[in-house]
Each structure stands twice: as structure tokens, then as C-alpha cells.
Amino acid sequence: MGEFVKTSLEQAGVGLIRFDRPEARNALNEVVRGELAAAFEQFGADDAVRCVVLAGTDKVFAAGADIKAMAEASAEDMANTGGEAAWQVIRRFAKPIVAAVNGWALGGGCELAMHADIIVAGEGAKFGQPEIRVGIIPGAGGTQRLTRAVGKFKAMQMLLTGEPVSAADASAMGLVSEVVADDQALARALEIASRIARLPPIAAREIKRLVLSGVDKPLDDGLIDERRTFVSMFDTEDQKEGMRAFIEKRRPDFKGK
Ligand code: CAA
């Protein structure tokens, strides 16, 4: 447990990471970023955790990097914050991440949501990259991940104007997986995560790796990697268990082996 980031084990196999700094709209200062990275490291090392849910509070996901902490910083100061190391821990997290977004997901908050593999948004959620309005640009993947998620023209409009978009618009452009009633976002994210946690973790990890690495590869290279990984699944106990359970008309019990 950190000062601003709380972790808990929910249903079997699901780890929940929540950040709670309401007085600053969950702004991601150095402490929050460090605690977030530590929470991901903890769940990454815990074999009992197969899927992670990432959530802010009921009112806000995160309002981005802490503007007050960096207002007077020089470029050299910013180069030495260690912020990139924290983002890298989340970027390299091999298990599936489901984000539950309520309220604002702005700047680094929107970028944090985009580190997830599935995004469930409450209908009142708003997503935006407002960095340009405070004289900077996104610094945690906004220009890259947003464009890959929604395409050039929607991304350019959000990035160049700084205007947020509603959950409905975000859904229409492919920035979220599912929109639900505000009070259902966390419950739905946990439900999706627990479903994933019951499935074979080696397959889940490989699907995540292949999708993320495939985005930056020529199609032929991605297909070769997929085929090689597909074949390797037949060396796992979970493949035997999954297929035998299907034939025997029973529920599979996946062990992650
Ligand atoms: N950093 C530091 N403090 C913040 C903050 C942030 N990103 N966002 C909000 N706060 C603080 C406010 O300064 C305010 O503090 P005080 O009570 O001391 O005045 C408190 O949180 C409440 O904020 P508001 O009164 O503004 O709350 P609101 O509910 O009216 O508005 C909001 C919420 C729309 C999120 C608004 O606060 C806002 O626009 N925040 C800034 C969003 C932003 O520009 N984010 C980008 C940051 S840069 C970045 O993220 C870089 C990157 O890529 C990593």
C-alpha cells in the first residue's frame, strides 16, 4: 500500500490497482508514478495474479502529470525525474490490464489508460490530451498510442486542440472497449478481468505480446511470430486441459503451465 496507490486482491486471480489523490484530481506526481510502478511490479511477480484492473476514483481517473510539480522545471530537471522508468514498468507488464475509467482521463491520465489492454469507461468519462494548452506535448506515448488507436485525423484534433472527448465519442473512435453506466465501470472491469483470469495465462500473455509487438511489425513478420507461438502452445498443459475439457464437456482448470 502506498500513500496514493492502493492494491488489493479481488476475485481469484485479479489484482486491483487504484490511485486516490482526489485533492489534485489524481495528478501523477513522482510519488504516484513510483507507487504505480511498485504496484505493477508486485502483481507482475505474483503468480496468483493473472489480470490487473487499473482504476482511479469514482469521480476522476487521472488529470495527467502534476503541473504544479513541473511548472518551474528546466528541460534538464525533466530529463532526470525518473518518470520514464516508471512508465516502462507498466509498458513491459506482461499480464493483461483492464482500465476502469470514471471522470477525467487527461494528459498522462489518458496515456495511462492507453497502457491498458482493455478500457471500460463510465458514460461520464472524458478523454483528452490537453498538454498543448499548458505549452507542452504529451510525454507518455500520447502522440504515438492515440494515433495508433484512433487514426491520424481524430488524434490530430485531440492533440492539436487539447479538447477532450466524451466516452461515447471515444468509443466511436476506438479509444475504449466498452461504455457502461458510471457506477458500473469498476464492476464491469473486474468482471472482464476475472473472466480473463480463469483463462490460460500463458495464452493471455502471448496474445498481449503478439498484438502489441505486431503493431510495429510488417504483417509477414507478425504472422511468423504468431505461428511459432501458436505451435508452442501445444507444449503447455493448459492446451491439453482446455481441449480435453471441451471434449469431456466439463469446465477447464487452467494452471498456467
Ligand atoms: N496537476 C496538478 N494539480 C492538478 C492537476 C494537474 N494535472 N489537475 C488538477 N489539479 C489540482 C488543481 O490545481 C486544483 O488544486 P487547488 O485545489 O490547489 O486549486 C485541484 O486539483 C482541483 O482542480 P480543479 O479545481 O481544476 O478541478 P475541476 O474538477 O474543476 O477540473 C480538471 C478538473 C478538468 C481535471 C482540471 O483540473 C484540469 O484541467 N486539470 C489539468 C489537466 C491537464 O492539463 N493535464 C495535462 C497535464 S501535462 C501531462 O499530463 C504531461 C504528460 O503527457 C505526461
Residues whose N, C-alpha, C, O or C-beta is under 5 A from the ligand:
A	BS01	CAA	E23 A24 R25 A27 A63 G64 A65 D66 I67 K68 W104 L106 G107 G108 P130 E131 I137 P138 G139 A140
